[in-house]
């Protein structure tokens, strides 16, 4: 989980790894987007649970946020509008993260337990804000680089297969190119023995 003295961030098998299984955590940033439904359909097909980190500016009631929860996925925060938090003051960061948390909790009716800072950028102020709000920072180990491979999405699959290890947290985004390869990606990861999990809602 989170060691506030040693500033350990929840990001890999040091924190959650079940040594009896070869598990990964699949995560999606920057939603809820217009491609959320096909992502959920693919995850359901493969019986995979995942995490979604959402920006407040994209929270539309018409998006299927309830299905995300009903399907067993976790919704975390990803700021108000994806600014680099390290460029903000403590007060500005507190407003940003607290507002993001409030919007998600008002929409879903559930407590927000995890937060992913935009670009993975954070500082001591970020950690203190999250501590104050009782929210756990959640980073990643393997980035699919899906935002770079719009024209050749197969590279997303290769990148993850080449870098995933037991216990890796995988970073993807709610993008059209990610939808195109998600079925293949999960199939390939399962073929080499990986399963998928999500962290506990109560720490």
Secondary structure, DSSP 4 states (H G I P E B T S, - for coil): --BTTTTB-B-SHHHH--TTS-EEEEEEEEES-TTHHHHHHHHHHTT---EEEE-GGG--TTS-HHHHHHTT-EEEE--SS---GGGS-HHHHHHHHHHHHHHHHHHHSS---EE--GGG---HHHHHHHHHHT-EEB--SEE--GGG-SS-THHHHHHHHHH--TTPEEEEES-HHHHHHHHHHHHHHHHTT-EE----S--
